[in-house]
Amino acid sequence: TQLLEQSPQFLSIQEGENLTVYCNSSSVFSSLQWYRQEPGEGPVLLVTVVTGGEVKKLKRLTFQFGDARKDSSLHITAAQPGDTGLYLCAGRASGTYKYIFGTGTRLKVLA
Amino acid sequence: NAGVTQTPKFQVLKTGQSMTLQCAQDMNHNSMYWYRQDPGMGLRLIYYSASEGTTDKGEVPNGYNVSRLNKREFSLRLESAAPSQTSVYFCASRFTSGSTDTQYFGPGTRLTVL
């Protein structure tokens, strides 16, 4: 059974601080996605990474896919209250339509 | 475009009752998915449909059935609801093209089974 473990589970920081969220697995994924979910809504895709070692930047968010395609990280620079939400990673193995979601990291950014 | 729509938004059932959760997408996507999300957990895949006319089991299919009625609609049925099925249910459709791979989620159905 494929598992994706996220850490930390909860994170409460002050506005302006930096943070990193990790997504780890013992399985290899052909692609890995990061989503943000706000209360009462469905997840919204932030990024998809497909190449080992790939780094993608989305404004203040930096996403990295591990060289072995088993892990990923999300780094937020100068966090803002608008970054508050549940961050989910999701991996898909090669040749399958199935996505495995991580347990999520609940981020709260205090003004 | 409405994207992915789900009905109902909220539902309360008694143990043993049945119901169908409806999902529709207007983006002409081939693949559709049903997930459940429990407190403190990520999403778990119940069933998916890679294309019209096909359905396959995900991680937690027991107690559920699905129907891919046409390309737009993918419904999830609980034949005999149990308290363990209390959850938030999300439907998603998937778009892929080259290196682009995106799931679009509906707003969810919040189900309570008493």
Chai-1 contact restraints between the chains, C-beta under 6 A:
chainA,res_idxA,chainB,res_idxB,connection_type,confidence,min_distance_angstrom,max_distance_angstrom,comment,restraint_id
A,S31,B,D101,contact,1.0,0.0,6.0,A-B,restraint_1
A,G42,B,F90,contact,1.0,0.0,6.0,A-B,restraint_2
A,G42,B,F105,contact,1.0,0.0,6.0,A-B,restraint_3
A,G42,B,G106,contact,1.0,0.0,6.0,A-B,restraint_4
A,G42,B,P107,contact,1.0,0.0,6.0,A-B,restraint_5
A,G42,B,G108,contact,1.0,0.0,6.0,A-B,restraint_6
A,P43,B,F105,contact,1.0,0.0,6.0,A-B,restraint_7
A,L45,B,T102,contact,1.0,0.0,6.0,A-B,restraint_8
A,T48,B,D101,contact,1.0,0.0,6.0,A-B,restraint_9
A,V50,B,S99,contact,1.0,0.0,6.0,A-B,restraint_10
A,L88,B,G42,contact,1.0,0.0,6.0,A-B,restraint_11
A,Y97,B,S31,contact,1.0,0.0,6.0,A-B,restraint_12
A,Y97,B,Y48,contact,1.0,0.0,6.0,A-B,restraint_13
A,Y97,B,A50,contact,1.0,0.0,6.0,A-B,restraint_14
A,K98,B,L45,contact,1.0,0.0,6.0,A-B,restraint_15
A,F101,B,G42,contact,1.0,0.0,6.0,A-B,restraint_16
A,F101,B,L43,contact,1.0,0.0,6.0,A-B,restraint_17
A,G102,B,G42,contact,1.0,0.0,6.0,A-B,restraint_18
A,T103,B,M41,contact,1.0,0.0,6.0,A-B,restraint_19
A,T103,B,G42,contact,1.0,0.0,6.0,A-B,restraint_20
A,G104,B,G42,contact,1.0,0.0,6.0,A-B,restraint_21
